[in-house]
């Protein structure tokens, strides 16, 4: 598997801690699942899978508090299924009556270098090969092309990205070491109807968070 590196930056970020329930509180550092989503925003195909191996933190960890308006509810799956069956239905939500304010603890002025391996799955494309998809990703990343705009945890926090070429000397990671606690690795989709979160004990050593294989993460 070939490893690629992306440098991503943004004004704001929120990698939400699932244990916080209603209020949005970010992890200190970008999660592997959020990093994977950045790579998939540039290139995703059924025959490839991205494995995040390392996250480098390039800027000091800075916080901000923000209160914002959100909807208190979502459209129910049952209503959607009924509308699809009948060919019509009222699926709207009134933002004036369903609005509520929620507090959030977000990151600001962030920058990361993300390292991930591109795995080719031959069973999904018997006529293809790994190099075909590697060239597709390289071409798109070099031109700044993406399927959808990458984001930093929440879709409203857009990310700018660039491909870091092999041998390129970039800025040094943040010279800081700290324990980050149990962090979300990714979701286990073994049962698509009920995906389960998997966690790992994250540590930042001199600005670098090494990500273990997903198989080593705990439920």
C-alpha positions in Angstrom: 0.0 0.0 0.0 1.3 3.5 -0.9 1.2 6.2 1.7 0.1 9.8 0.9 0.3 13.0 2.9 -2.1 15.9 2.9 -1.7 19.2 4.6 -5.1 20.6 5.7 -5.9 23.9 7.3 -9.0 25.8 8.5 -10.2 28.7 10.5 -12.4 26.4 12.8 -12.8 22.7 13.6 -14.9 20.5 15.8 -14.1 16.8 16.1 -17.0 16.0 18.4 -16.6 13.9 21.5 -19.5 11.3 21.4 -19.8 11.2 25.2 -20.9 14.9 25.3 -24.3 14.1 23.9 -26.1 17.4 23.1 -23.3 19.9 23.5 -20.6 19.9 20.9 -17.2 19.6 22.5 -14.2 18.9 20.3 -11.3 16.5 20.8 -7.9 18.3 21.1 -6.8 16.9 17.8 -8.3 15.7 14.6 -9.7 12.1 14.8 -8.7 9.3 12.4 -12.3 9.1 11.0 -12.3 12.9 10.2 -8.9 12.5 8.5 -10.2 9.6 6.5 -13.1 11.7 5.4 -10.7 14.3 3.9 -9.0 11.7 1.8 -12.4 10.3 0.7 -13.6 13.8 -0.3 -10.8 13.8 -2.9 -11.2 10.2 -4.1 -13.5 7.4 -3.0 -14.3 4.3 -5.0 -15.7 0.9 -3.9 -12.4 -0.7 -4.8 -10.2 1.4 -2.4 -10.0 1.9 1.3 -8.1 4.6 3.2 -6.2 3.8 6.4 -5.0 6.8 8.4 -1.6 6.1 10.0 -0.5 9.4 11.5 -1.7 12.9 12.3 0.8 15.7 12.7 -0.3 18.8 14.6 1.3 21.9 13.0 -0.2 24.8 15.1 -0.8 25.3 18.8 -4.1 23.9 20.1 -6.4 26.9 20.6 -10.1 27.0 21.7 -13.2 29.1 21.3 -16.7 29.0 22.8 -19.6 29.6 20.5 -23.4 29.5 20.9 -25.3 28.8 17.7 -28.8 28.0 16.5 -29.6 24.4 15.6 -32.7 22.4 14.9 -33.9 20.4 17.9 -35.2 17.5 15.8 -34.7 15.6 12.5 -37.1 14.2 10.0 -38.1 10.7 11.1 -37.1 7.7 8.9 -40.7 6.5 9.1 -42.1 9.7 7.6 -39.5 9.5 4.8 -40.5 5.9 4.1 -44.2 6.8 4.1 -43.6 9.7 1.7 -41.6 7.4 -0.7 -44.4 4.8 -0.6 -47.2 7.3 -1.2 -45.3 9.5 -3.6 -45.9 12.6 -1.5 -45.6 13.8 2.1 -44.7 16.7 4.3 -41.1 16.4 5.2 -40.4 20.0 6.1 -39.3 21.4 9.5 -40.2 24.9 10.7 -36.9 26.4 11.8 -38.8 29.1 13.7 -40.6 26.7 16.0 -37.9 24.0 16.1 -34.9 26.2 16.8 -32.7 26.0 19.9 -29.4 27.4 21.0 -26.5 25.1 21.8 -23.1 25.8 23.2 -20.0 24.5 21.5 -16.3 24.3 22.4 -14.4 24.4 19.1 -10.8 24.5 17.8 -9.6 27.6 15.9 -6.8 28.3 13.4 -5.9 24.6 12.9 -3.3 22.9 10.6 -2.5 19.2 10.3 -0.5 16.9 8.1 -2.4 13.7 7.5 -0.7 10.4 6.5 -2.8 7.6 5.1 -2.4 4.4 3.0 -4.4 3.7 0.0 -5.5 0.0 -0.1 -6.7 -1.5 -3.4 -9.4 -4.3 -3.1 -9.1 -6.5 -6.1 -12.4 -8.2 -5.5 -14.2 -4.9 -6.1 -12.4 -4.3 -9.4 -11.0 -7.5 -10.9 -9.9 -5.6 -14.1 -8.2 -2.8 -12.2 -5.0 -2.4 -10.2 -3.6 -0.3 -7.4 -1.6 2.1 -9.6 -4.8 3.1 -11.5 -6.3 4.5 -8.3 -3.0 6.0 -7.1 -2.7 8.0 -10.3 -6.3 9.1 -10.0 -5.7 10.4 -6.4 -2.4 12.1 -7.2 -3.9 13.9 -10.2 -6.9 15.1 -8.3 -5.0 16.1 -5.1 -2.3 18.0 -7.1 -5.0 20.0 -8.9 -7.0 20.7 -5.7 -10.0 18.7 -7.1 -12.5 17.0 -4.8 -15.9 15.3 -4.9 -17.1 17.4 -2.1 -15.4 20.1 -0.1 -13.4 18.5 2.8 -14.3 19.7 6.2 -12.9 19.7 9.7 -15.4 17.6 11.7 -18.5 19.6 10.9 -19.5 20.4 7.4 -19.7 24.2 8.0 -15.9 24.2 8.9 -14.4 23.9 5.4 -10.8 22.7 5.0 -8.2 23.8 2.5 -5.9 21.0 1.4 -2.8 20.4 -0.6 -0.8 17.2 -1.5 2.6 17.0 0.2 5.0 15.6 -2.3 7.5 12.9 -1.4 10.7 14.4 0.1 9.2 17.8 0.7 10.4 19.5 3.8 7.5 21.1 5.6 7.2 22.9 8.9 8.0 21.0 12.1 5.1 19.6 14.1 4.0 21.3 17.4 6.8 20.6 20.0 4.4 19.3 22.6 3.7 16.0 24.2 0.4 15.1 26.0 -2.0 12.3 26.6 -5.2 12.8 24.7 -7.3 10.1 26.4 -9.6 7.7 24.6 -10.3 9.0 21.1 -12.8 7.8 18.5 -10.9 5.8 15.8 -13.8 5.1 13.5 -17.1 3.2 13.2 -17.3 -0.5 12.8 -19.7 -1.3 10.0 -19.7 -5.1 10.4 -23.4 -4.7 11.1 -24.5 -1.9 8.7 -27.8 -1.5 10.6 -26.0 -0.8 13.8 -22.5 0.6 13.4 -20.5 0.7 16.6 -17.7 3.2 17.6 -14.2 2.0 18.2 -11.7 3.9 20.4 -8.0 4.0 21.0 -5.8 5.5 23.7 -4.4 8.5 21.9 -1.1 10.2 22.7 0.6 13.2 21.1 4.4 12.9 21.1 6.2 16.0 19.8 3.1 17.0 17.9 2.6 13.5 16.3 -0.3 11.2 16.9 0.3 7.7 15.7 -2.9 5.9 14.7 -3.0 2.1 15.4 -4.7 -0.3 13.0 -8.4 -0.3 13.2 -8.4 -3.9 14.3 -6.5 -2.9 17.5 -9.2 -0.3 18.5 -11.6 -1.1 21.3 -15.4 -1.0 21.3 
